[in-house]
Amino acid sequence: MLPERYIKFGYDFANLPSFKVVLLYLSFVASSVIWKKLFPPLSLKKVMVVHNVVCTLLSLSSFLLLLYGHFDCGCFFEMKHNEYVKSGLHVYLFSKYFELLDTVFMVLRHKQRQISFLHVYHHSSILLLGDYAHKYAPWPPIGAMVALNSMVHVFLYTYYAASAIATSVDVSWKKRLTQLQIFQFLLGLIECTLGYLYHGFCIYGIFYGLSMLLLFSNFYYIAYIAEKKPKKIE
């Protein structure tokens, strides 16, 4: 039988406001093929530029607040409420809701191939975790991991904005960004493991960190290492 704190963890998750949003999001993804059959693709270039710029600014704001909150406490693993971390998580949570539009734009533009398991899992799970952290755990160690994610997203959405504006952007940046994401999840996994072993952190953090590390590493291998099979000439 699971310990009481893990049962409570699952109960708290199911009662988050974002839980219903995630269910709606998954339903939207599952039914997205209907749009492709009924409507032509949309361009949305200008809308996407604005969206990516807003995402960049939100990520930068949450990063600065969370970083300040982390250093304001003075103890890396202290599970203690911090107002700056709370404010940073509030901005972060809003950004995760806003970033769900990434998938909406993919559907409207008929970019169905981009809606991978990794994409859907990442967007839905990070929204739930951001909501949980904001409501129950606005602590400096949580703030440190989320700040790292926000920093990565500053670079990520800056790249997306540049790609939407310019006719050509150095594609090598895409590879470097994936490397940065993998490094981020590796650092997060190390922190979660140390926190679990010595500071009473929940073991679920380790499982989630492993899942993200493996999924992004698999994406990196397929995209940049594995040999591409030549296309068949019909």
matplotlib code that plots the C-alpha trace (Angstrom):
import matplotlib.pyplot as plt

x = [0.0, 1.2, 2.3, -0.3, 1.7, 1.7, -2.0, -2.5, -0.2, -2.4, -5.6, -4.2, -3.2, -6.6, -8.1, -5.9, -7.7, -5.2, -6.3, -9.5, -7.7, -5.3, -8.2, -9.7, -6.2, -5.9, -9.4, -8.5, -5.4, -7.3, -9.9, -7.5, -7.4, -11.0, -9.9, -7.4, -10.1, -12.7, -10.6, -7.6, -4.3, -3.9, -0.7, -0.8, 2.7, 2.1, 0.1, 2.9, 5.5, 3.5, 2.9, 6.5, 7.6, 5.1, 6.2, 9.8, 9.0, 6.9, 9.7, 12.2, 10.0, 9.5, 13.2, 14.2, 11.6, 12.4, 16.1, 15.8, 13.5, 16.0, 18.9, 16.7, 16.2, 19.9, 19.4, 19.3, 17.1, 14.9, 11.2, 9.9, 7.4, 9.0, 6.9, 9.3, 9.2, 5.4, 5.2, 7.6, 5.6, 2.4, 4.0, 5.4, 1.9, 0.3, 3.0, 2.3, -1.4, -0.4, 2.1, -0.7, -1.4, 1.7, -0.4, -3.5, -1.3, 0.1, -3.5, -4.7, -1.6, -1.9, 1.4, 0.1, 3.5, 4.9, 2.2, 4.3, 3.9, 6.8, 5.2, 1.8, 3.3, 5.6, 3.0, 0.4, 2.6, 4.6, 1.3, 0.1, 3.5, 3.6, 0.1, 1.0, 4.2, 2.4, -0.4, 1.5, 5.2, 6.5, 9.9, 13.4, 14.5, 11.4, 12.1, 15.6, 14.4, 11.6, 13.9, 16.2, 13.3, 12.2, 15.8, 15.7, 12.4, 13.7, 16.2, 13.6, 10.9, 13.5, 14.5, 10.9, 10.2, 13.3, 12.2, 8.8, 10.2, 13.2, 13.2, 16.2, 17.6, 20.7, 19.3, 22.2, 20.6, 17.8, 20.3, 22.0, 18.6, 17.8, 21.2, 20.4, 17.1, 18.7, 21.3, 18.5, 16.6, 19.9, 20.5, 16.9, 17.2, 20.4, 18.6, 15.5, 17.7, 19.7, 16.5, 14.9, 17.9, 18.8, 15.9, 12.6, 11.6, 8.9, 10.2, 7.9, 10.3, 12.9, 10.5, 9.4, 13.0, 13.9, 11.0, 11.9, 15.6, 14.8, 12.2, 14.4, 17.5, 15.5, 14.3, 17.9, 19.2, 16.5, 16.9, 20.6, 22.5, 20.6, 21.2, 18.3, 16.9, 16.9, 13.5, 12.1, 11.8, 8.4]
y = [0.0, 3.5, 5.8, 8.4, 11.3, 9.7, 9.1, 12.8, 13.8, 12.1, 13.5, 17.0, 16.7, 15.6, 18.7, 21.2, 23.7, 22.7, 19.1, 19.8, 22.0, 19.2, 16.8, 19.3, 19.7, 16.0, 15.8, 18.6, 16.8, 13.5, 15.2, 17.5, 15.3, 16.4, 20.0, 18.8, 17.0, 19.9, 23.1, 24.3, 25.2, 28.7, 30.8, 32.6, 34.0, 37.3, 35.8, 33.3, 36.0, 37.9, 34.6, 33.7, 37.1, 37.0, 33.6, 34.8, 37.8, 35.6, 33.1, 35.8, 37.4, 34.0, 33.2, 36.5, 36.2, 32.6, 33.2, 36.0, 34.0, 31.1, 33.3, 35.2, 32.1, 31.2, 27.4, 25.3, 22.5, 24.3, 23.5, 26.8, 29.2, 32.2, 35.1, 35.7, 32.0, 32.1, 35.2, 33.5, 30.4, 32.4, 33.9, 30.5, 28.9, 31.5, 31.0, 27.2, 27.9, 30.4, 27.9, 25.4, 27.7, 26.0, 22.9, 25.0, 26.7, 23.3, 22.0, 25.1, 25.0, 21.3, 20.5, 17.2, 15.6, 18.0, 16.9, 14.0, 12.1, 14.1, 17.4, 16.5, 14.9, 17.8, 20.5, 18.7, 17.4, 20.7, 22.6, 20.2, 20.4, 24.2, 24.4, 22.0, 23.8, 27.2, 26.0, 23.6, 24.0, 27.6, 26.6, 27.7, 24.2, 24.0, 27.5, 26.6, 23.8, 25.9, 28.9, 26.6, 25.6, 29.3, 30.2, 27.4, 28.7, 32.2, 30.9, 28.5, 31.0, 33.6, 31.0, 30.4, 34.1, 34.6, 31.6, 33.1, 36.5, 35.6, 33.7, 31.6, 30.9, 28.9, 25.4, 24.5, 26.5, 23.9, 21.2, 23.3, 24.1, 20.4, 19.8, 22.6, 21.0, 17.6, 19.3, 21.0, 17.8, 16.1, 18.9, 18.6, 14.9, 15.3, 17.8, 15.6, 12.6, 14.5, 16.0, 12.6, 10.9, 13.6, 16.1, 14.3, 15.2, 13.1, 10.3, 11.3, 14.1, 11.4, 9.5, 12.6, 13.8, 10.4, 10.4, 13.8, 13.0, 9.7, 11.3, 14.2, 12.0, 9.7, 12.8, 14.0, 10.6, 10.3, 13.9, 14.3, 11.0, 8.2, 7.7, 9.0, 6.5, 7.8, 8.6, 6.1, 7.5, 6.6]
z = [0.0, -0.9, 2.0, 3.0, 1.6, -1.9, -1.8, -0.8, -3.6, -6.1, -4.6, -4.6, -8.3, -9.3, -7.6, -9.3, -11.7, -14.4, -14.2, -16.1, -18.6, -19.3, -19.9, -22.4, -24.0, -24.5, -25.9, -28.3, -29.5, -30.0, -32.1, -34.0, -37.1, -37.8, -38.4, -41.0, -42.9, -42.8, -43.1, -45.1, -43.2, -41.9, -42.0, -38.6, -39.0, -37.4, -34.6, -33.9, -33.7, -31.1, -29.2, -29.1, -28.0, -25.2, -24.1, -24.1, -21.8, -19.5, -19.2, -18.5, -15.8, -14.0, -14.3, -12.6, -9.8, -9.1, -9.1, -6.7, -4.4, -4.4, -3.3, -0.9, 1.2, 1.5, 1.8, -1.4, -0.1, 2.5, 2.0, 3.2, 1.7, -0.2, -1.6, -4.5, -5.5, -5.2, -7.5, -9.9, -10.0, -10.6, -13.7, -14.7, -14.4, -16.5, -19.2, -19.2, -19.9, -22.6, -24.2, -24.9, -27.9, -29.5, -30.1, -31.2, -33.9, -35.0, -35.5, -37.3, -39.6, -40.3, -38.6, -37.3, -37.4, -34.8, -32.3, -31.0, -27.7, -26.3, -27.2, -25.6, -22.6, -21.9, -22.3, -20.2, -17.4, -16.9, -16.6, -13.9, -12.0, -12.3, -10.8, -8.0, -7.2, -7.1, -4.9, -2.5, -2.8, -3.5, -2.1, -3.1, -4.4, -6.5, -7.6, -8.7, -11.0, -12.5, -12.9, -15.0, -17.1, -17.6, -18.7, -21.3, -22.5, -22.9, -25.5, -27.0, -27.7, -28.8, -31.4, -32.4, -32.7, -34.9, -37.0, -37.5, -38.5, -40.6, -43.9, -42.7, -39.2, -38.4, -37.8, -35.7, -32.9, -32.8, -32.0, -29.3, -27.7, -27.5, -25.8, -23.4, -22.6, -21.9, -19.7, -17.8, -17.1, -16.0, -13.4, -12.3, -11.9, -9.8, -7.5, -7.1, -6.3, -3.7, -2.3, -2.0, -0.4, 2.1, 2.4, 2.3, -1.3, -3.1, -5.2, -8.0, -8.9, -9.8, -12.0, -13.9, -14.3, -15.8, -18.1, -19.5, -19.8, -21.7, -24.0, -25.0, -25.4, -27.6, -29.7, -29.9, -31.1, -33.8, -35.0, -34.9, -34.5, -36.2, -39.9, -42.0, -44.5, -48.0, -49.4, -51.9, -55.4, -56.8]

ax = plt.figure().add_subplot(projection="3d")
ax.plot(x, y, z, "-o")
ax.set_aspect("equal")
plt.show()
